[in-house]
């Protein structure tokens, strides 16, 4: 377990990946206290970052989490109730070995370093289905895709344009635009494409949420 205050001691480590301009992304948490229970920790993700410069292709790079990373992380752990609040306000305790926390870290890494695909050829008509009621950062939605309903997480909003992180693979797009789009890939969609998450078979209702 680790205590997290408003200053989250999280870092991203970008490491060269086969010299092709891509870097693997890992979370690094360094101990800043004498707490014997907490050691330095690295959590590898399946996210690859395409470097705009040659620096990452040759050398490892370490970046601090920015405000967007922190806001998305907090939104997701609050939604999933995967933390315990401790005495002081804005201080909470999380278990970095919890699979749900590790999945959230993958989502935050994808949002920060992934490249968004266009949804052309990937989505089916969504009229007649219940739209997502509350479109906000960290919201879970479903998409009506060519391979069925899949879950996604909203990670960026610009007017009617929404970027989401996929929580499932999409296979066999229309007109051959893509053979497959993978779990944790970014997808650019319209607000009107976001449906209530319950349409997806593997949707997990947040802990302690009310049923209506």
C-alpha positions in Angstrom: 0.0 0.0 0.0 1.1 3.6 -0.6 -0.3 6.9 0.7 -1.0 9.4 -2.0 -1.4 13.1 -1.2 -2.2 16.0 -3.6 1.4 15.8 -4.8 1.3 12.3 -6.4 4.9 10.9 -6.4 4.5 9.2 -9.8 6.8 9.3 -12.8 6.7 8.0 -16.3 9.8 6.2 -17.7 10.1 6.1 -21.5 12.5 3.5 -22.7 13.8 2.9 -26.2 11.9 0.1 -28.1 13.8 -1.6 -30.9 15.2 1.7 -32.3 12.2 2.4 -34.4 11.2 5.7 -32.7 8.8 4.1 -30.2 9.3 4.0 -26.5 7.8 1.7 -23.9 6.0 3.5 -21.1 6.3 2.4 -17.4 5.2 3.9 -14.1 7.9 4.6 -11.6 7.1 5.3 -8.0 10.2 6.3 -5.9 10.1 6.1 -2.1 10.6 9.5 -0.5 10.2 8.3 3.1 11.8 5.9 5.5 8.7 3.6 5.4 10.1 0.1 5.4 6.9 -1.3 3.8 7.3 0.8 0.7 10.1 0.3 -1.8 10.8 1.8 -5.2 8.3 0.3 -7.7 8.1 0.0 -11.5 4.9 -1.0 -13.3 5.3 -1.8 -17.0 2.4 -1.0 -19.3 1.6 -2.2 -22.8 1.6 1.4 -24.1 4.1 2.6 -26.8 4.9 6.3 -27.2 6.0 7.6 -30.6 8.8 10.1 -30.0 8.7 13.3 -32.0 12.5 13.6 -31.5 15.4 11.1 -31.7 16.2 11.4 -27.9 13.9 8.6 -26.8 15.1 6.3 -29.5 18.5 6.3 -27.9 18.1 7.3 -24.3 15.7 6.6 -21.4 13.6 9.6 -20.4 11.8 10.2 -17.1 8.8 12.6 -16.9 6.7 13.8 -14.0 2.9 13.2 -14.1 1.1 16.3 -15.4 -2.2 17.7 -14.2 -4.2 15.8 -16.9 -2.6 12.5 -15.7 -3.4 13.2 -12.1 -7.0 14.3 -12.8 -7.8 11.2 -14.9 -6.2 8.9 -12.3 -8.2 10.5 -9.5 -11.4 10.3 -11.5 -11.0 6.6 -12.2 -10.0 5.5 -8.7 -12.9 7.6 -7.2 -15.3 6.0 -9.7 -14.1 2.5 -8.9 -13.8 3.0 -5.1 -10.3 1.4 -5.1 -8.8 3.5 -2.3 -9.1 4.3 1.4 -9.1 7.8 2.7 -6.7 8.6 5.5 -7.0 11.3 8.2 -5.9 14.4 6.3 -8.0 15.8 3.5 -6.8 14.9 0.0 -4.7 12.0 1.3 -5.6 8.5 0.3 -4.2 5.0 0.4 -4.0 2.7 -2.7 -2.6 -0.8 -3.4 -0.4 -0.6 -6.4 -0.6 -4.4 -6.7 -4.4 -4.3 -7.1 -5.3 -5.4 -10.7 -7.9 -2.6 -10.9 -5.2 0.0 -10.0 -2.8 -1.4 -12.6 -5.5 -1.3 -15.2 -6.2 2.4 -14.4 -2.4 3.1 -14.8 -2.6 1.5 -18.3 -5.5 3.8 -19.1 -3.7 6.9 -17.9 -0.6 5.9 -19.9 -2.6 5.4 -23.0 -4.3 8.8 -22.6 -1.0 10.5 -22.2 1.1 8.8 -24.8 -1.1 7.0 -27.3 -2.0 8.2 -30.8 -5.8 8.4 -31.5 -7.3 6.4 -34.4 -10.2 7.8 -36.4 -13.3 5.8 -35.9 -14.1 5.7 -39.6 -15.2 2.2 -40.6 -15.3 1.0 -37.0 -18.7 2.1 -35.7 -22.2 1.0 -36.5 -25.3 3.2 -36.4 -26.2 4.1 -32.8 -29.6 5.8 -33.3 -32.2 4.2 -31.1 -29.8 3.4 -28.3 -29.5 5.2 -25.0 -26.7 7.8 -25.1 -24.2 8.3 -22.3 -25.9 10.6 -19.8 -22.9 12.3 -18.3 -20.0 12.8 -20.7 -17.0 13.8 -18.5 -13.3 12.8 -18.1 -13.1 9.3 -16.6 -16.7 8.4 -17.6 -17.2 4.8 -18.8 -19.2 4.4 -22.0 -19.9 1.8 -24.7 -19.5 2.0 -28.5 -21.6 0.2 -31.1 -18.8 -1.2 -33.2 -18.5 -3.6 -36.1 -17.5 -6.4 -33.6 -20.3 -5.6 -31.1 -20.6 -3.3 -28.1 -17.3 -2.5 -26.4 -16.5 -0.4 -23.3 -14.3 2.7 -23.4 -13.1 5.4 -21.0 -13.5 9.1 -21.9 -10.1 10.8 -21.5 -10.4 14.1 -23.5 -13.2 16.4 -24.6 -13.2 19.1 -27.3 -16.7 20.3 -28.1 -18.3 17.3 -29.9 -15.0 15.5 -30.4 -14.2 12.9 -27.7 -11.1 10.8 -27.3 -11.6 7.5 -25.5 -9.4 4.6 -24.4 -10.8 1.2 -25.6 -11.2 -1.5 -23.0 -11.8 -4.2 -25.6 -10.3 -5.1 -29.1 -12.3 -4.2 -32.2 -12.0 -6.8 -35.0 -12.6 -6.5 -38.8 -13.6 -3.0 -39.6 -15.8 -2.0 -42.6 -14.2 -1.3 -46.0 -10.9 -2.6 -44.7 -9.8 0.5 -42.8 -8.3 -1.6 -40.0 -7.9 -5.3 -39.4 -7.9 -4.8 -35.6 -7.9 -2.0 -33.1 -6.5 -3.1 -29.7 -7.5 -2.7 -26.1 -5.9 0.5 -24.7 -5.8 2.1 -28.1 -7.1 5.6 -28.4 -10.2 6.3 -30.6 -11.6 9.7 -31.8 -15.4 9.6 -31.7 -18.3 12.0 -31.6 -20.3 12.6 -28.4 -23.3 11.1 -30.1 -21.4 7.8 -30.5 -21.1 7.3 -26.7 -23.7 5.0 -25.4 -24.7 4.0 -21.9 -22.0 1.5 -20.7 -24.5 -1.2 -19.8 -24.7 -2.2 -23.5 -21.3 -3.8 -23.3 -21.3 -7.4 -22.0 -18.2 -7.0 -19.8 -19.3 -3.6 -18.2 -18.4 -3.6 -14.5 -20.7 -1.4 -12.4 -18.8 0.8 -10.0 -18.7 -0.4 -6.4 -21.5 1.0 -4.2 -23.4 2.4 -7.2 -27.2 2.5 -7.0 -29.3 0.4 -9.4 -32.2 2.3 -11.0 
